[in-house]
Amino acid sequence: MKKAVFKKLFAIGAVALASGAACAQASSVQLYGIVDVAYRHTNNEGPATDKGQSLNQMIGGGMSQSRWGINVNEDLGGGLKALVNLENRFTADNGATAGGYPNGSYFQQSWVGLQGGFGRVTVGRQYNILFDLVTSTYASYPYSPYMEVYKPEIGFALLARADNMIKYTAEVGSIRGALQYSFDEKAPTGGKTMGGYLRYAADGLAAGVGYQDYEFASGKKIKAWTLGGSYRTGPWYFNLGYGENKVDKNLPASDAPVLGAMWGSAANGGFGGGAVFLNANKRSIYKIGAGYQLTPQLNLGAHYFHTKQSGATAAADATANFLTLAADYAFSKRTDAYFEVDNTKLKGGNIAFPNGATSRTGFTVGLRHRF
């Protein structure tokens, strides 16, 4: 009798262990990240009385912003999956959490979602549809997808991420579409968004169009849309695109800091200025670039951006031209070194760098490891 009971208990234990193993195989947790440190030199960085002085820096993200994150993927059965992502950004030169985000958040992505035959639904802080479309369809660098330290194109992406967002993505053959909505929750910075995109990709060709708006705390809106494409053939990669931001007229001063965060970052080319955020109501950007894989390890790229803004008065009218050249050498699939040169030229009465300079040239040399 005791022997029979023991056998039954053993069998139950074996089944439980097998079930646990099966569950463990159906769920995965992945730790990933990038560590990127670079040396950057720029000119025209001195005070207004001596603009020509140069600046030498060690920066914690030249080609990519350094980060670490966790991806969770659980098979729920019947083709349904649960997804989770948490991602923190930091500056690898000093180990500090990356700043510059309006909400001061520790995690730059923090979302949970479900994926199945219906598509994918994710909720939380995540990339907006403008960022998704550009980086997946006509990115400046297909292996990066842009230069973190010099990224004029991201200055038109309405902060690139949004809090409190619901995003739905579906794909049918070569067509992918996405919709987003986020709540402002009566925040002093606003934050309600709505938008979507359509994208086509097949046989080396990719093209897409997207629209998104952002509602400020006052109820005024900034509306953005983008259109572009890319083509890969052999070692060549070509891309071009257009983007536009349009702000409702008579934006109150209380909303200016949010608009300034969208448009005024030095990494976005320094296309900004004190009075400009209140006076300008439209900005547009044209981008064109090419890349060439010279060897299996060495990639070369060149990109040109032309931006223009206008407003109710001539004082807000301005243009900016950005040029960047880059070479990336891959030591392995995970480790690469890069060299980048960039030039910025600003034109307009109220458009200048903080010290009053209207042009700047820089170069960046860095090392990046992805895990």
Sequence and secondary structure as in RCSB ss.txt:
>XXXX:A:sequence
MKKAVFKKLFAIGAVALASGAACAQASSVQLYGIVDVAYRHTNNEGPATDKGQSLNQMIGGGMSQSRWGINVNED
LGGGLKALVNLENRFTADNGATAGGYPNGSYFQQSWVGLQGGFGRVTVGRQYNILFDLVTSTYASYPYSPYMEVY
KPEIGFALLARADNMIKYTAEVGSIRGALQYSFDEKAPTGGKTMGGYLRYAADGLAAGVGYQDYEFASGKKIKAW
TLGGSYRTGPWYFNLGYGENKVDKNLPASDAPVLGAMWGSAANGGFGGGAVFLNANKRSIYKIGAGYQLTPQLNL
GAHYFHTKQSGATAAADATANFLTLAADYAFSKRTDAYFEVDNTKLKGGNIAFPNGATSRTGFTVGLRHRF
>XXXX:A:secstr
 HHHHHHHHHHHHHHHHHHHHHHHHHEEEEEEEEEEEEEEEESS S TTSTT  EEEEES SSS  EEEEEEEEE
EETTEEEEEEEEEEEETTTTEE    TT  SEEEEEEEEEETTEEEEEEEEE HHHHHHHHHS SSTTSSS TTS
 GGGGGSTTSEEEEEEEEEEEETTEEEEEEEE  TT TT  EEEEEEEEEEETTEEEEEEEEEEE TTS EEEEE
EEEEEEEETTEEEEEEEEEEEE SS  GGGHHHHHHHH  GGGT    TTHHHHEEEEEEEEEEEEEE SSSEEE
EEEEEEEEEEESSGGG EEEEEEEEEEEEESSSSEEEEEEEEEEEEESTT   TTS  EEEEEEEEEEEE 
